[in-house]
Amino acid sequence: MTVETLEDDAAGVVAGSEYERQRVPEGALRGPSSFWGMYAGEHTAGTEFMIGPLFVAWGASAASLIFGLLLGNLLAVLTWRYLTAVIACDERLTLYYKMERIAGRKLVAFYNLANGLLFCFLAGAMITVSATAVGPFFPPGTIEMPTFQSTMPTGIAWILACIAIGTAMTLVALKGYGVVAQVGHYSAPWMFLVFVACALVTLGKLGTTDVWALLTPPPGTEQKISFLGIVFFSWFCNAAMHLGMADLSVLRFAKKPSAGWASASGMFLGHYVAWICAALLLVYWVRAHGVDPTKGVDPGTMVNDSVGWAGLLCVIIAGWTTANPTIYRAGLAFQGMIPGLSRTAATLLAGAICIAAGIFPAFAMKLLDFVGLYGTVLAPIGAIIIVDHFFADSLGIARDPAARSGSAFNPVVLIAWLLPVAVAMYGYWQHNLFASYLPLPCAIACGLLYALLSRAGGGQAVARS
């Protein structure tokens, strides 16, 4: 079952005013097998074709890629299993309703704005990647493809390609996920095989199976990302989902917390294997064609050269199946933020922002930074939930303080959330800190601040609607 299927069920539940603001009942729970396909499909995305080559462009060593990715993805799986899944199965509430009970309805609306915009930018990166697969279908030079250093649109043809792809994604999101869920479910194994095929063809062209030697940068290559950087990137590129607790909304349907192990299908197939396979594509172009790795080659061109039209379809569909639920989630976030806004209007708004973001290659080409900043903003919210769930009783602070006090706005949550994020952003912009190093200390600081401020104020929200 894909994430879209689960969200279809959840969407139907919301329409019937069931489970959205209450615990999921026993009869609606699912076993672990329902989640393995979901995570494999969700994390085998078009952006994987960008992330692998970007590691090469940043001069990552072979040891960093092979062992750093192994460790980082393992830590991500453990976070899903022992934090997200445990809280999800104990609480059985959506992230949004759980946060409303802690922070209050008005503050959750502010969170929805941040969440919705970040979802739009992420979907925009997927539109960019999918658009690179359109170029090879036209005569050479028709659509100028962006490089890793591109931040602005490359021309009218590029803009039109992004608009066409983004519009199609938005129209599908408007209709719901009946068809998209099935496409994602059946495409995930095929897309994974395309990644593997790309690697095998590349190894054949290079005439060697020594992956370690191929992934070792040439002498003198500037290393912009270390072993630790690879570990933290692979751990926190999905920080919003696990540490940030966004997957409470999905894992609340699991019978047992052991369903959290299903995230391994996404991390080790969609990330570990797919990223290394995609990295080999750029290695080939650097070694065989003398391409400057810092400028790179767009995913569409590399995949087309490797496996032809099947690869181009994979790039498009991988972006489509992941961007569609992302646009849908962004629409729901905007709908929750603006009372009276219909789902159609909210989805159109989200789609328009996604298309605008996709036209600018910066979000995709700076993906290693963007996902770290994405996690930095949203992961601290998860830390507040962790404190509320595991430590509130022992610390002597109220659980679900906004719900207990009837508050619509808990200033303790706002201060605990924004203060560490502001410090982290200062470190990123002024001191060039690697973005993926920031979610963990930011979340820890947020959790500590929330605990201290709640204890000082008796754990009760004070602002009322």
Secondary structure, DSSP 8 states (H G I E B T S, - for coil): -BHHHHHHHHHHHHHTT-STTS---GGG-B-THHHHHHHHHHTS-TTHHHHHHHHHHTT--HHIIIIIHHHHHHHHHHHIIIIIHHHHHHH---HHHHHHHHH-HHHHHHHHHHHHHHHHHHHHHHHHHHHHTTGGGS-TTSS----TT--S---HHHHHHHHHHHHHHHHHHHH-SHHHHHHHHHHHHHHHHHHHHHHHHHHHHHT---HHHHHS--TT----S-HHHHHHHHHHTTTTTTTT-TTHHHHTTBSSGGGGGGHHHIIIIIIIIHHHHHHHHHHHHHHHH---TTT---HHHHHHHHHTHHHHHHHHHHHHHHHHHHHHHHHHHHHHHSTT--HHHHHHHHHHHHHHHHHSTHHHHTHHHHHHHHHHHHHHHHHHHHIIIIIHHHHT--SSHHHHHT-SB-HHHHHHHHHHHHHHHHHHHHH---GGGSHHHHHHHHHHHHHHHHHHTTT---B--
